[in-house]
Amino acid sequence: MSIQENLQTIKSTLPINVQLIAVSKTKPISDILEAYNAGQRAFGENKIQEMVSKFDQLPKDIEWHMIGHLQRNKVKYMASFVHLIHGVDSFKTLKEINKQALKHQRIINCLLEVKIASEETKFGLAIDEVEKILLSSEFKNLKNINIQGFMGMASFTDDTAIIHSEFKNLKSQFEISKKYTCQNFNPTILSMGMSGDYTIAINEGSNMVRVGSAIFGTRNYN
């Protein structure tokens, strides 16, 4: 099937409250334009340099989502245009995003990445670290960021019971977090689910899914 047909198939199954992020990492401009011409406007990249290059070449009404692990020293390259940063997993990174957002006189939307998988290779904050950040006066002074919710990645496993449990746990933590009230924390987004598990994620309360290979086909990392 074509990219357009894949997009139409996936969108036809999504509840109205779920936003689709088309993960375009490693994919050429032509593929992104095909998705764009089919109506897709939100795209996810995991490398800042690649995202910057694509931003320069593509229509400016695209929402760029940074979904990969974030290196603090590279935040400055995307601070002028990034729509949402999904993978914030340290307070130092939040401070750097705030600093770069201030330089561009804008507020950058972010999600806190919460570690829900048991795998050591996964990034993310423990839930007590999230609470520590949200309760700190230093966090409340970061005026140029807006934390819109949480992002999480489930274990890479065929055991769907484990995946259900991990997503359910993050949804629960997301609901609990709504008791923390401050100007730069406005939890409305729960970003869970990728090509292999997004239907499970939606069943467990996700309202943003990051789908790549199911739209664009297998990736070539060479």
Secondary structure, 3 states (H helix, E strand, C coil): CCHHHHHHHHHHHCCCCCEEEEECCCCCHHHHHHHHHCCCCEEEECCHHHHHHHHHHCCCCCEEEECCCCCHHHHHHHCCCCCEEEEECCHHHHHHHHHHHHHCCCCEEEEEEECCCCCCCCCCECHHHHHHHHHCHHHHCCCCEEEEEEEECCCCCCCHHHHHHHHHHHHHHHHHHCCCCECCEEEEEEEECCCCCHHHHHHCCCCEEEECHHHHCCCCCC
